[in-house]
Amino acid sequence: MCHRFIAIAGNIGAGKSTLTGMLAQHFGWQPFYEANAENPYLADFYEEMQRWSFHSQVFFLGKRLEHHRQLLDHPGSVIQDRTVYEDAEIFARNLYMQGNMAERDYDAYRRLYRAVSSFLPPPDLIIYLESSVETLLKHIQKRGRDFERHIAPTYLAQLNGLYEDWIGDWTACPVLRIPMDGMDFQNQRADFEHILQQVEHSLALQES
């Protein structure tokens, strides 16, 4: 069995963690989850973005790099919940654009990101979960994390725009787009089977 490196990308509340677990269980892949619960700055960040944005993003960058090392060392196939690329190209960029990260902090962050990411092999496949703001808000409300309750729809819309810009320019590996509006793969088996078929087809194309 060949070694696979799959990554799931998408906005806050798109369903990345849930799909990571379900695909890992189905295919026998090792899951690597986003380190939200470990981030000691995250709650402070949502309360005061300007003060804590740099700290939070550097923490996420460090954890994602740790994951990459573990991904490379793992003997079997792996699936990652959110990529290191999203941290830089989506979240840090948006914080800087909105004035929530100082220019010198953003420059330092980008230099660190570019230096390290140049040595990282890309995934074999990125699964991008496309979601409208309405769907994201429903998912966020359903999972009930206290620090996410005050996320503004405009913030999610800005992130969606940056996601589209990033995915549109991404060429390092194939991208599988999965529209999430009206999709309930966690509770509807047919929806999950549809995703499985697309993933299997995308991976088969790489072998042909």
Residue frames relative to the residue before (quaternion, step in Angstrom):
aa qw qx qy qz dx dy dz
M 1.0000 0.0000 0.0000 0.0000 0.00 0.00 0.00
C 0.4033 -0.7355 0.4895 0.2381 3.57 -0.77 1.01
H 0.5127 -0.6383 0.4914 0.2970 3.53 -1.26 0.56
R 0.1116 -0.8079 0.5782 0.0215 3.57 -0.68 1.14
F 0.1050 -0.7446 0.6549 0.0750 3.52 -1.21 0.68
I 0.0036 0.8051 -0.5880 0.0776 3.56 -0.30 1.34
A 0.0883 -0.7884 0.6073 0.0432 3.58 -1.02 0.79
I 0.2239 -0.7589 0.5975 0.1300 3.55 -1.06 0.78
A 0.0970 -0.8027 0.5884 0.0018 3.55 -0.76 1.12
G 0.3392 0.7380 -0.5444 0.2096 3.54 -1.19 0.54
N 0.6589 -0.5421 0.3756 0.3619 3.52 -1.29 0.48
I 0.6963 -0.4331 0.3623 0.4430 3.55 -1.35 0.12
G 0.8273 0.2018 -0.1568 0.5002 3.58 -0.75 1.02
A 0.4389 0.7224 -0.4513 0.2860 3.61 1.20 0.12
G 0.5728 -0.5956 0.3818 0.4140 3.59 1.16 -0.55
K 0.2864 0.8115 -0.4731 0.1888 3.57 1.26 0.32
S 0.7024 0.4786 -0.2856 0.4428 3.59 0.74 -1.04
T 0.6542 0.5141 -0.3121 0.4586 3.57 0.95 -0.86
L 0.6899 0.4631 -0.2866 0.4770 3.57 0.88 -0.91
T 0.5796 0.5744 -0.3725 0.4421 3.59 1.07 -0.65
G 0.6951 0.4803 -0.2746 0.4591 3.56 0.85 -0.97
M 0.6808 0.4971 -0.2958 0.4494 3.57 0.93 -0.87
L 0.6679 0.4779 -0.3038 0.4829 3.59 0.98 -0.79
A 0.6148 0.5487 -0.3426 0.4512 3.57 1.05 -0.77
Q 0.6744 0.4884 -0.2928 0.4700 3.56 0.93 -0.90
H 0.6750 0.5128 -0.3031 0.4354 3.59 0.89 -0.89
F 0.7921 0.3374 -0.1566 0.4840 3.57 0.81 -1.05
G 0.4566 -0.6843 0.4526 0.3442 3.58 1.23 -0.28
W 0.3867 0.7144 -0.4828 0.3272 3.57 1.16 0.63
Q 0.4549 -0.6511 0.5269 0.3024 3.57 -1.24 0.45
P 0.2647 -0.7893 0.5292 0.1641 3.63 -0.62 1.03
F 0.1100 -0.7430 0.6560 0.0737 3.52 -1.22 0.68
Y 0.1870 -0.8415 0.5035 0.0592 3.55 -0.37 1.29
E 0.6151 -0.5382 0.4356 0.3771 3.51 -1.32 0.46
A 0.4332 -0.7495 0.4573 0.2036 3.54 -1.00 0.91
N 0.1142 0.8336 -0.5325 0.0920 3.62 0.99 0.76
A 0.7062 0.4852 -0.2808 0.4324 3.55 0.78 -1.05
E 0.6821 0.4935 -0.2851 0.4582 3.57 1.17 -0.53
N 0.5736 0.6261 -0.3788 0.3681 3.59 1.19 -0.45
P 0.2765 -0.8026 0.5030 0.1625 3.63 -0.36 1.17
Y 0.6685 0.5049 -0.2964 0.4586 3.60 1.26 -0.18
L 0.5038 0.7278 -0.4061 0.2272 3.57 1.17 -0.49
A 0.6688 0.4848 -0.3133 0.4685 3.61 0.84 -0.89
D 0.6484 0.5019 -0.3149 0.4781 3.60 0.99 -0.80
F 0.6168 0.5665 -0.3381 0.4293 3.55 1.04 -0.80
Y 0.6948 0.4704 -0.2846 0.4637 3.59 0.86 -0.90
E 0.6624 0.4835 -0.3082 0.4822 3.59 1.18 -0.44
E 0.8072 0.0395 0.0335 0.5880 3.61 1.03 -0.78
M 0.1795 -0.8603 0.4688 0.0895 3.54 0.41 1.30
Q 0.6496 0.5413 -0.3424 0.4095 3.60 0.86 -0.86
R 0.7003 0.4836 -0.2752 0.4472 3.56 0.93 -0.87
W 0.8241 0.3064 -0.1089 0.4639 3.56 0.86 -0.97
S 0.4134 0.7477 -0.4562 0.2489 3.63 1.22 -0.07
F 0.6760 0.4937 -0.3049 0.4542 3.58 0.85 -0.95
H 0.6507 0.5225 -0.3152 0.4518 3.59 0.91 -0.91
S 0.6837 0.4964 -0.2889 0.4501 3.56 0.87 -0.98
Q 0.6883 0.4863 -0.2911 0.4527 3.58 0.89 -0.90
V 0.6352 0.5094 -0.3364 0.4731 3.60 1.00 -0.71
F 0.6159 0.5305 -0.3522 0.4639 3.60 1.03 -0.71
F 0.6704 0.4934 -0.3036 0.4636 3.59 0.86 -0.95
L 0.6324 0.5340 -0.3311 0.4531 3.57 0.97 -0.82
G 0.6665 0.5061 -0.3012 0.4571 3.56 0.91 -0.89
K 0.6664 0.4936 -0.3051 0.4682 3.58 0.93 -0.86
R 0.6481 0.5157 -0.3249 0.4565 3.57 0.99 -0.81
L 0.6459 0.5049 -0.3221 0.4734 3.59 1.04 -0.71
E 0.5957 0.5406 -0.3530 0.4778 3.58 1.09 -0.67
H 0.6495 0.5203 -0.3093 0.4602 3.56 0.97 -0.90
H 0.6368 0.5352 -0.3351 0.4425 3.58 0.96 -0.84
R 0.6355 0.5156 -0.3293 0.4710 3.57 1.00 -0.79
Q 0.6685 0.4901 -0.2925 0.4769 3.57 0.96 -0.85
L 0.6181 0.5499 -0.3353 0.4507 3.57 1.08 -0.76
L 0.6815 0.4907 -0.2841 0.4626 3.55 0.94 -0.91
D 0.7034 0.4730 -0.2601 0.4625 3.57 1.05 -0.78
H 0.5689 0.6248 -0.3883 0.3678 3.59 1.16 -0.49
P 0.4482 -0.7332 0.4413 0.2583 3.61 -0.81 0.94
G 0.7493 0.3662 -0.2073 0.5114 3.59 1.15 -0.47
S 0.7052 -0.4279 0.3437 0.4488 3.55 -1.31 -0.27
V 0.1579 -0.8003 0.5774 0.0347 3.55 -1.08 0.81
I 0.1300 -0.7572 0.6336 0.0913 3.54 -1.30 0.49
Q 0.2032 -0.8168 0.5378 0.0484 3.56 -0.80 1.10
D 0.3322 -0.7194 0.5853 0.1716 3.52 -1.01 0.97
R 0.8250 -0.0778 -0.0582 0.5566 3.56 -0.26 1.42
T 0.3319 -0.7743 0.5218 0.1344 3.52 -1.02 0.94
V 0.6281 -0.5156 0.4252 0.3985 3.53 -1.32 0.28
Y 0.6002 0.5889 -0.3561 0.4076 3.59 1.11 -0.63
E 0.6413 0.5370 -0.3228 0.4428 3.58 1.03 -0.77
D 0.5890 0.5810 -0.3686 0.4237 3.57 1.02 -0.76
A 0.7532 0.3971 -0.2072 0.4817 3.56 0.87 -1.00
E 0.7634 0.4254 -0.2173 0.4348 3.56 0.72 -1.11
I 0.7425 0.3610 -0.2121 0.5229 3.58 1.14 -0.51
F 0.8202 0.3341 -0.1739 0.4305 3.55 0.30 -1.28
A 0.6830 0.4491 -0.3012 0.4911 3.60 0.83 -0.85
R 0.6377 0.5294 -0.3288 0.4528 3.59 0.97 -0.82
N 0.6675 0.4989 -0.3074 0.4594 3.58 0.92 -0.86
L 0.6291 0.5326 -0.3369 0.4550 3.58 0.98 -0.80
Y 0.6618 0.4937 -0.3018 0.4766 3.58 0.97 -0.83
M 0.6640 0.5176 -0.3084 0.4428 3.59 0.89 -0.92
Q 0.7251 0.4265 -0.2343 0.4872 3.58 1.06 -0.77
G 0.5513 -0.6448 0.3830 0.3655 3.59 1.25 0.11
N 0.5354 0.6425 -0.3935 0.3817 3.57 1.24 0.34
M 0.7199 0.2526 -0.2437 0.5988 3.56 1.30 0.25
A 0.4624 -0.6984 0.4733 0.2726 3.58 -0.75 1.04
E 0.6316 -0.5744 0.3651 0.3713 3.55 -1.13 0.68
R 0.6742 0.4892 -0.3140 0.4557 3.60 0.90 -0.83
D 0.6303 0.5144 -0.3350 0.4753 3.58 1.08 -0.68
Y 0.6564 0.5065 -0.3113 0.4643 3.57 0.95 -0.87
D 0.6404 0.5206 -0.3230 0.4632 3.59 0.99 -0.81
A 0.6534 0.5035 -0.3109 0.4720 3.59 0.95 -0.84
Y 0.6479 0.5187 -0.3108 0.4633 3.56 0.99 -0.86
R 0.6730 0.5004 -0.2993 0.4551 3.61 0.86 -0.94
R 0.6348 0.5272 -0.3336 0.4558 3.58 0.98 -0.79
L 0.6559 0.4998 -0.3041 0.4770 3.55 0.96 -0.87
Y 0.6600 0.5187 -0.3012 0.4523 3.57 0.90 -0.93
R 0.6883 0.4828 -0.2932 0.4552 3.59 0.81 -0.97
A 0.6465 0.5364 -0.3250 0.4344 3.58 0.95 -0.84
V 0.7376 0.4197 -0.2331 0.4749 3.56 0.89 -0.93
S 0.6768 0.5203 -0.3108 0.4178 3.60 0.86 -0.92
S 0.5716 0.6043 -0.3846 0.4003 3.60 1.15 -0.47
F 0.6953 0.4468 -0.2653 0.4966 3.59 1.22 -0.43
L 0.6074 0.5907 -0.3493 0.4001 3.60 1.23 -0.20
P 0.3798 -0.6983 0.5475 0.2614 3.61 -0.86 0.86
P 0.4603 -0.6853 0.4795 0.2977 3.63 -0.93 0.79
P 0.6198 -0.5197 0.4103 0.4211 3.61 -1.22 0.24
D 0.5580 -0.5588 0.4804 0.3815 3.54 -1.32 0.17
L 0.7902 -0.0113 0.0404 0.6114 3.57 1.17 -0.65
I 0.1680 -0.7362 0.6449 0.1181 3.55 -1.09 0.79
I 0.1887 -0.7476 0.6293 0.0974 3.56 -0.88 1.03
Y 0.1154 -0.8197 0.5608 0.0185 3.56 -0.43 1.24
L 0.2215 -0.7839 0.5719 0.0966 3.57 -0.63 1.19
E 0.1830 -0.7996 0.5680 0.0674 3.56 -0.37 1.28
S 0.0691 0.8131 -0.5710 0.0895 3.59 -0.71 1.03
S 0.4313 -0.6523 0.5538 0.2858 3.54 -1.11 0.70
V 0.6485 -0.5080 0.3850 0.4162 3.56 -1.24 0.34
E 0.6195 0.5559 -0.3441 0.4344 3.59 1.00 -0.78
T 0.6701 0.4854 -0.2939 0.4785 3.59 0.94 -0.87
L 0.6321 0.5347 -0.3302 0.4533 3.58 0.96 -0.81
L 0.6694 0.5052 -0.2989 0.4555 3.57 0.91 -0.93
K 0.6289 0.5274 -0.3352 0.4626 3.59 1.03 -0.74
H 0.6695 0.4943 -0.2994 0.4668 3.56 0.93 -0.88
I 0.6502 0.5220 -0.3129 0.4548 3.58 0.97 -0.89
Q 0.6599 0.5009 -0.3052 0.4696 3.57 0.96 -0.87
K 0.6565 0.5357 -0.3120 0.4298 3.58 0.97 -0.85
R 0.7310 0.4222 -0.2652 0.4659 3.61 0.89 -0.81
G 0.3263 -0.8479 0.3972 0.1296 3.58 1.33 -0.11
R 0.2825 0.7435 -0.5547 0.2444 3.58 0.91 0.82
D 0.5088 -0.6947 0.4158 0.2926 3.57 -0.69 1.10
F 0.7178 0.4685 -0.2733 0.4365 3.58 0.84 -0.94
E 0.6644 0.4899 -0.3133 0.4695 3.63 1.25 -0.13
R 0.4628 0.7347 -0.4239 0.2577 3.60 1.22 -0.25
H 0.7592 0.3834 -0.2011 0.4860 3.57 1.06 -0.70
I 0.3413 0.7237 -0.5255 0.2891 3.61 1.15 0.42
A 0.3539 -0.7665 0.5036 0.1831 3.57 -0.69 1.13
P 0.5769 -0.5849 0.4415 0.3609 3.59 -1.10 0.64
T 0.6241 0.5445 -0.3476 0.4397 3.59 1.04 -0.70
Y 0.6157 0.5444 -0.3349 0.4608 3.58 1.10 -0.72
L 0.6681 0.4870 -0.2954 0.4788 3.58 0.93 -0.89
A 0.6348 0.5289 -0.3289 0.4573 3.58 1.04 -0.76
Q 0.6338 0.5216 -0.3280 0.4676 3.59 1.00 -0.78
L 0.6522 0.5057 -0.3105 0.4717 3.56 0.97 -0.84
N 0.6189 0.5457 -0.3429 0.4490 3.59 0.99 -0.79
G 0.6482 0.5237 -0.3138 0.4551 3.57 0.97 -0.83
L 0.6737 0.4826 -0.2882 0.4798 3.56 0.97 -0.85
Y 0.5972 0.5498 -0.3574 0.4618 3.58 1.09 -0.65
E 0.6703 0.4957 -0.3053 0.4601 3.57 0.88 -0.91
D 0.6295 0.5270 -0.3313 0.4650 3.60 1.02 -0.76
W 0.6832 0.4941 -0.2856 0.4555 3.56 0.91 -0.96
I 0.6872 0.4750 -0.2877 0.4684 3.59 0.80 -1.00
G 0.6364 0.5544 -0.3267 0.4253 3.57 1.02 -0.77
D 0.7382 0.3921 -0.2089 0.5076 3.57 1.13 -0.67
W 0.5247 0.6706 -0.4013 0.3376 3.60 1.25 -0.24
T 0.0084 0.8212 -0.5686 0.0478 3.60 -0.78 1.03
A 0.4942 0.7092 -0.4112 0.2893 3.62 1.22 -0.16
C 0.7873 -0.0288 0.0088 0.6158 3.60 1.22 -0.41
P 0.6447 -0.5136 0.3736 0.4255 3.63 -1.20 0.25
V 0.2068 -0.7540 0.6134 0.1114 3.55 -1.25 0.62
L 0.1599 -0.7548 0.6305 0.0848 3.56 -0.95 0.95
R 0.1911 -0.7862 0.5809 0.0891 3.57 -0.54 1.20
I 0.0397 -0.7835 0.6201 -0.0003 3.56 -0.91 0.98
P 0.2994 -0.7559 0.5532 0.1813 3.64 -0.48 1.15
M 0.2655 -0.8090 0.5123 0.1127 3.56 -0.77 1.08
D 0.5115 0.6366 -0.4376 0.3763 3.61 1.16 -0.28
G 0.8201 0.1599 -0.1573 0.5264 3.56 -0.72 1.10
M 0.5877 0.5703 -0.3602 0.4467 3.60 1.29 0.01
D 0.0155 0.7772 -0.6285 0.0251 3.58 -1.02 0.86
F 0.0322 -0.8588 0.5113 -0.0020 3.55 0.60 1.18
Q 0.5919 0.5862 -0.3712 0.4103 3.60 1.18 -0.44
N 0.8032 0.2761 -0.1188 0.5143 3.58 1.01 -0.80
Q 0.7178 0.3750 -0.2337 0.5380 3.58 1.21 -0.38
R 0.3853 -0.7621 0.4727 0.2173 3.56 -0.37 1.24
A 0.6240 0.5554 -0.3474 0.4260 3.59 1.03 -0.76
D 0.6364 0.5204 -0.3305 0.4636 3.59 1.03 -0.74
F 0.6635 0.4915 -0.3069 0.4733 3.58 0.95 -0.82
E 0.6283 0.5277 -0.3347 0.4634 3.59 1.00 -0.77
H 0.6156 0.5459 -0.3384 0.4566 3.57 1.06 -0.74
I 0.6585 0.4893 -0.3052 0.4835 3.58 0.96 -0.85
L 0.6308 0.5423 -0.3354 0.4422 3.60 0.94 -0.85
Q 0.6519 0.5199 -0.3151 0.4532 3.57 0.93 -0.86
Q 0.6698 0.4954 -0.3025 0.4631 3.57 0.97 -0.84
V 0.6462 0.5117 -0.3214 0.4661 3.58 0.99 -0.82
E 0.6659 0.5013 -0.3035 0.4617 3.58 0.87 -0.94
H 0.6440 0.5157 -0.3202 0.4656 3.59 1.00 -0.79
S 0.6574 0.5147 -0.3112 0.4538 3.60 0.92 -0.90
L 0.6796 0.4745 -0.2921 0.4771 3.60 0.95 -0.84
A 0.6310 0.5345 -0.3379 0.4493 3.59 1.04 -0.73
L 0.6129 0.5602 -0.3535 0.4307 3.59 1.03 -0.71
Q 0.6518 0.5231 -0.3156 0.4493 3.57 1.06 -0.69
E 0.6764 0.4901 -0.2848 0.4703 3.56 1.18 -0.54
S 0.6325 0.5673 -0.3307 0.4108 3.57 1.18 -0.52
